[in-house]
Amino acid sequence: MNAIITVVGADRIGIIAAVSAFLAERNINIQDISQTILSGNFVMMMMADLSAAAAPLEKVKAELAGLGDSLGVSISLMHEKVFSAMHRI
């Protein structure tokens, strides 16, 4: 199962490292990643494979939101099919 993870907030050292470590600890593989800085704001989007995840989607989603709070950024996770449906033209 693939999911889209977005991270948005003020840029600071360690955001990518913290999110990547969180995912690795839960056996979630990052398949693709894109990040940029827009006017001082950090913006990252990841495609992640949760098929071997050590926790269910809703738990990972809640834990990522908590991680985002501790990093001062907003982190969201959405099933790939939901994301695709929302962004279909």
C-alpha positions in Angstrom: 0.0 0.0 0.0 1.4 3.4 -1.0 0.8 6.7 0.7 1.7 10.3 0.2 3.4 12.1 3.0 3.6 15.9 3.0 5.7 18.0 5.3 5.4 21.8 5.3 6.8 24.4 7.7 9.6 26.7 8.6 12.9 25.3 7.4 15.3 24.0 10.0 18.1 21.4 10.3 17.0 17.8 10.8 13.5 17.6 9.3 14.4 15.1 6.6 16.5 13.1 9.1 13.7 13.0 11.7 11.0 12.0 9.2 13.2 9.4 7.5 14.3 7.8 10.8 10.6 7.7 12.0 9.6 5.8 8.8 12.6 3.4 9.0 11.8 2.6 12.6 8.3 1.5 11.4 9.6 -0.5 8.4 8.1 2.0 6.0 10.1 2.4 2.7 10.5 5.8 1.0 10.0 5.1 -2.7 10.3 8.7 -4.0 11.0 12.1 -2.4 11.0 15.7 -3.5 11.8 18.7 -1.3 12.4 22.3 -1.8 12.5 25.6 0.1 9.9 28.2 -0.9 10.4 31.7 0.6 12.0 30.1 3.7 9.3 27.4 4.0 10.3 23.8 3.8 8.1 21.7 1.5 8.6 17.9 1.1 6.5 15.3 -0.5 7.2 11.5 -0.2 5.7 8.4 -1.8 6.0 5.7 0.9 5.3 1.9 0.8 3.4 0.9 4.0 2.8 -2.7 3.0 5.3 -4.0 5.6 4.6 -1.2 8.1 4.9 -2.2 11.8 1.7 -0.2 12.6 -1.7 0.4 10.9 -2.2 3.5 8.7 -4.2 5.5 11.2 -1.6 5.0 14.0 1.2 6.0 11.6 -0.8 9.0 10.6 -1.4 10.1 14.2 2.3 9.6 15.1 3.5 11.6 12.1 1.2 14.5 13.1 2.8 14.3 16.6 6.3 14.2 15.1 5.4 17.3 13.0 4.3 19.1 16.2 7.6 18.4 17.8 9.5 19.6 14.7 7.4 22.7 14.2 6.0 21.5 10.9 2.8 20.1 9.5 3.0 16.4 8.5 0.1 14.7 6.8 -0.3 11.2 5.4 -2.8 10.2 2.8 -3.5 6.9 1.0 -2.2 7.2 -2.6 -5.6 6.5 -4.1 -7.3 9.3 -2.1 -4.5 11.7 -3.0 -4.8 10.8 -6.7 -8.6 11.2 -6.6 -8.3 14.6 -5.0 -5.8 15.9 -7.6 -7.5 14.4 -10.7 -8.4 17.0 -13.3 
